[in-house]
Amino acid sequence: MKNPLPRLVRYAAVLLCAALALPATAAHSQDWAKAILNKSPRHQEWVKIHYGNRTVNAFVVYPEVSHKAPVVLLIHEIFGLTDWARSMADDIAAMGYIAIAPDLLSGLGPNGGDTSAFPDMQSAVKAVSGLDPATVTADLNATADFALKFPAANGKLAVVGFCWGGGQSFRFATQRNRLSAALVFYGPPPPTESLAGIVAPVYGFYGGNDARITATVPATKDAMAAAGKKYEAVVYDGAGHGFMRAGEDPTNTNPANTTARAEGLKRLETLLKGM
């Protein structure tokens, strides 16, 4: 069956976040998110993941629990692995999960750097937009395999992504076996013909004022149902694209973003507990 979603919608994810998010200075400078990280009581560390000729830098946050925990693979926005993305990993660890967030721009920045090496948001957006999907998948698989070997990991794996990363989390679900859940925050679906590869339930989180993405939800529901796959979507009225970040940004002027973030966090925690 041909994908009912327009090809432009399916593959325009690399442009959506840049077009609909905050101005460059607001998205690239996130001192408020860095402050959240600095106050966290949880153990945070950077790891290097080597496979083939590639090295991926990843940020890890451990929960403060007495038992082994599932791993949650976090896929960043089109801005790269920002301070906010890392603070979101800390939020997930606070729920009781080992959160690992690979920097998919590792080695691709100026002088072989990663996200932090790019001089501004637009240059990071351009770099993420040009990533090879095959390399992204390989990076994600290598990161997941690495984290699942942690002594504190219990063998379960979920993936969560935001904006560009939301689309990547949906796509990753079509290719990764033994995945417990895929959580898609305002990202587009993969091609319909790839849905047969999904083994995990997919949960979508969308903004009511984000029509360029949210308009794909009805057709995605139909395609997932036709493929016999579980897909549950929630649309948060009045929220815009990127509401999980915008909802806690001090410069946010849309109360619906704040509400959507709070409700999205609650749903995220509930779904992870149900894996």
PAZAVO-525456 format. One line per field, with one value per residue (C-alpha): residue in one letter; chain; x, y, z. Coordinates in steps of 0.05 Angstrom, whole numbers. Layout:
PAZAVO-525456
rest A | ...
kette A | ...
px X | ...
py Y | ...
pz Z | ...
***
This chain:
PAZAVO-525456
rest M | K | N | P | L | P | R | L | V | R | Y | A | A | V | L | L | C | A | A | L | A | L | P | A | T | A | A | H | S | Q | D | W | A | K | A | I | L | N | K | S | P | R | H | Q | E | W | V | K | I | H | Y | G | N | R | T | V | N | A | F | V | V | Y | P | E | V | S | H | K | A | P | V | V | L | L | I | H | E | I | F | G | L | T | D | W | A | R | S | M | A | D | D | I | A | A | M | G | Y | I | A | I | A | P | D | L | L | S | G | L | G | P | N | G | G | D | T | S | A | F | P | D | M | Q | S | A | V | K | A | V | S | G | L | D | P | A | T | V | T | A | D | L | N | A | T | A | D | F | A | L | K | F | P | A | A | N | G | K | L | A | V | V | G | F | C | W | G | G | G | Q | S | F | R | F | A | T | Q | R | N | R | L | S | A | A | L | V | F | Y | G | P | P | P | P | T | E | S | L | A | G | I | V | A | P | V | Y | G | F | Y | G | G | N | D | A | R | I | T | A | T | V | P | A | T | K | D | A | M | A | A | A | G | K | K | Y | E | A | V | V | Y | D | G | A | G | H | G | F | M | R | A | G | E | D | P | T | N | T | N | P | A | N | T | T | A | R | A | E | G | L | K | R | L | E | T | L | L | K | G | M
kette A | A | A | A | A | A | A | A | A | A | A | A | A | A | A | A | A | A | A | A | A | A | A | A | A | A | A | A | A | A | A | A | A | A | A | A | A | A | A | A | A | A | A | A | A | A | A | A | A | A | A | A | A | A | A | A | A | A | A | A | A | A | A | A | A | A | A | A | A | A | A | A | A | A | A | A | A | A | A | A | A | A | A | A | A | A | A | A | A | A | A | A | A | A | A | A | A | A | A | A | A | A | A | A | A | A | A | A | A | A | A | A | A | A | A | A | A | A | A | A | A | A | A | A | A | A | A | A | A | A | A | A | A | A | A | A | A | A | A | A | A | A | A | A | A | A | A | A | A | A | A | A | A | A | A | A | A | A | A | A | A | A | A | A | A | A | A | A | A | A | A | A | A | A | A | A | A | A | A | A | A | A | A | A | A | A | A | A | A | A | A | A | A | A | A | A | A | A | A | A | A | A | A | A | A | A | A | A | A | A | A | A | A | A | A | A | A | A | A | A | A | A | A | A | A | A | A | A | A | A | A | A | A | A | A | A | A | A | A | A | A | A | A | A | A | A | A | A | A | A | A | A | A | A | A | A | A | A | A | A | A | A | A | A | A | A | A | A | A | A | A | A | A | A | A
px 0 | 26 | 37 | -24 | 18 | 49 | 123 | 137 | 105 | 140 | 210 | 206 | 222 | 292 | 262 | 202 | 237 | 278 | 218 | 171 | 217 | 244 | 293 | 364 | 391 | 336 | 345 | 421 | 430 | 396 | 427 | 362 | 367 | 440 | 420 | 370 | 425 | 472 | 421 | 405 | 423 | 430 | 496 | 511 | 568 | 593 | 612 | 646 | 615 | 660 | 637 | 670 | 708 | 659 | 657 | 593 | 592 | 532 | 505 | 481 | 439 | 427 | 365 | 372 | 341 | 359 | 343 | 363 | 326 | 303 | 343 | 310 | 346 | 333 | 338 | 351 | 317 | 343 | 387 | 432 | 446 | 431 | 429 | 353 | 359 | 406 | 359 | 303 | 347 | 353 | 277 | 271 | 323 | 283 | 226 | 270 | 303 | 374 | 372 | 424 | 425 | 474 | 500 | 486 | 532 | 592 | 654 | 615 | 625 | 680 | 749 | 716 | 673 | 601 | 540 | 577 | 628 | 577 | 578 | 502 | 436 | 429 | 495 | 474 | 406 | 439 | 485 | 429 | 388 | 444 | 454 | 454 | 394 | 435 | 488 | 435 | 406 | 475 | 491 | 425 | 435 | 506 | 483 | 426 | 471 | 523 | 473 | 439 | 506 | 508 | 508 | 449 | 407 | 352 | 349 | 288 | 294 | 249 | 262 | 237 | 250 | 231 | 219 | 268 | 284 | 210 | 209 | 273 | 243 | 184 | 232 | 277 | 216 | 210 | 281 | 296 | 274 | 262 | 239 | 189 | 160 | 170 | 149 | 143 | 140 | 115 | 152 | 127 | 114 | 159 | 136 | 76 | 113 | 161 | 108 | 108 | 175 | 147 | 145 | 133 | 73 | 81 | 55 | 49 | 48 | 26 | 11 | -57 | -25 | 26 | -15 | 45 | 57 | -9 | -46 | -9 | -40 | -106 | -72 | -19 | -74 | -105 | -38 | -18 | -86 | -81 | -12 | -39 | 6 | -10 | -10 | -40 | -37 | -54 | -62 | -53 | -99 | -65 | 5 | 56 | 114 | 168 | 122 | 164 | 221 | 180 | 136 | 193 | 231 | 226 | 214 | 153 | 90 | 40 | 8 | -16 | 57 | 66 | 3 | 22 | 91 | 62 | 11 | 62 | 109 | 54 | 35 | 107 | 119 | 55 | 73 | 144 | 118 | 73 | 128
py 0 | 69 | 118 | 164 | 219 | 269 | 256 | 329 | 321 | 256 | 281 | 354 | 340 | 367 | 436 | 437 | 450 | 507 | 540 | 533 | 539 | 598 | 648 | 625 | 659 | 629 | 558 | 559 | 593 | 552 | 576 | 559 | 486 | 484 | 509 | 452 | 402 | 433 | 425 | 352 | 302 | 246 | 219 | 247 | 227 | 229 | 165 | 150 | 95 | 64 | 22 | 14 | 78 | 121 | 149 | 176 | 220 | 206 | 237 | 188 | 201 | 147 | 142 | 138 | 69 | 5 | -41 | -50 | -3 | 0 | 42 | 101 | 124 | 198 | 229 | 303 | 358 | 386 | 434 | 377 | 353 | 418 | 433 | 425 | 356 | 336 | 364 | 323 | 262 | 281 | 287 | 216 | 191 | 223 | 177 | 117 | 101 | 101 | 157 | 160 | 215 | 207 | 269 | 251 | 307 | 273 | 285 | 326 | 395 | 446 | 414 | 346 | 370 | 356 | 399 | 445 | 462 | 495 | 571 | 581 | 545 | 552 | 516 | 459 | 455 | 451 | 395 | 354 | 365 | 333 | 271 | 204 | 164 | 100 | 132 | 157 | 87 | 58 | 110 | 95 | 20 | 26 | 72 | 26 | -36 | 1 | 23 | -45 | -73 | -27 | -69 | -27 | -40 | -92 | -108 | -66 | -10 | 48 | 105 | 176 | 233 | 306 | 346 | 317 | 265 | 249 | 229 | 189 | 153 | 131 | 109 | 73 | 33 | 4 | -23 | -43 | -110 | -122 | -50 | -40 | 27 | 85 | 154 | 206 | 280 | 322 | 283 | 257 | 183 | 139 | 112 | 67 | 10 | 8 | 1 | -75 | -75 | -44 | -90 | -40 | 4 | 75 | 134 | 203 | 271 | 330 | 404 | 430 | 491 | 449 | 432 | 415 | 355 | 343 | 340 | 275 | 240 | 216 | 182 | 153 | 123 | 91 | 65 | 36 | 3 | -27 | -54 | -84 | -40 | -3 | 73 | 121 | 195 | 254 | 325 | 381 | 439 | 505 | 478 | 493 | 455 | 440 | 448 | 403 | 453 | 516 | 496 | 505 | 561 | 625 | 664 | 623 | 665 | 610 | 580 | 521 | 500 | 498 | 457 | 409 | 398 | 381 | 334 | 304 | 289 | 253 | 212 | 196 | 170 | 129 | 97 | 81 | 48 | 5 | -24
pz 0 | -18 | 38 | 42 | 72 | 24 | 13 | 30 | 99 | 113 | 98 | 117 | 190 | 181 | 169 | 216 | 281 | 254 | 222 | 282 | 342 | 381 | 351 | 342 | 404 | 449 | 423 | 422 | 490 | 545 | 610 | 646 | 624 | 645 | 713 | 719 | 703 | 753 | 809 | 793 | 848 | 797 | 770 | 701 | 655 | 584 | 548 | 482 | 440 | 388 | 329 | 262 | 246 | 285 | 356 | 385 | 447 | 491 | 555 | 609 | 671 | 722 | 767 | 842 | 851 | 886 | 828 | 756 | 709 | 636 | 587 | 551 | 488 | 477 | 408 | 407 | 367 | 302 | 343 | 364 | 435 | 471 | 546 | 543 | 511 | 567 | 619 | 589 | 598 | 671 | 676 | 650 | 698 | 754 | 735 | 749 | 682 | 654 | 603 | 547 | 495 | 437 | 402 | 330 | 308 | 341 | 300 | 249 | 279 | 266 | 278 | 289 | 347 | 364 | 376 | 424 | 369 | 323 | 328 | 325 | 319 | 244 | 230 | 277 | 243 | 175 | 198 | 229 | 165 | 125 | 168 | 131 | 157 | 155 | 199 | 247 | 253 | 264 | 317 | 353 | 351 | 376 | 433 | 452 | 452 | 494 | 546 | 551 | 575 | 636 | 699 | 724 | 662 | 664 | 589 | 570 | 520 | 500 | 452 | 458 | 410 | 401 | 337 | 287 | 339 | 344 | 272 | 283 | 342 | 299 | 244 | 295 | 317 | 246 | 250 | 322 | 349 | 423 | 433 | 490 | 469 | 421 | 444 | 389 | 408 | 349 | 296 | 229 | 214 | 171 | 103 | 108 | 75 | 134 | 188 | 183 | 218 | 282 | 342 | 398 | 414 | 388 | 428 | 398 | 431 | 388 | 392 | 371 | 339 | 301 | 239 | 196 | 240 | 274 | 207 | 194 | 255 | 224 | 165 | 212 | 255 | 193 | 167 | 235 | 243 | 174 | 192 | 256 | 300 | 364 | 358 | 408 | 397 | 442 | 416 | 467 | 451 | 438 | 445 | 391 | 361 | 412 | 472 | 517 | 512 | 505 | 564 | 613 | 578 | 619 | 555 | 536 | 526 | 510 | 573 | 531 | 522 | 597 | 606 | 550 | 579 | 647 | 618 | 570 | 627 | 665 | 605 | 589 | 660 | 658 | 592 | 613 | 676 | 633 | 589
***
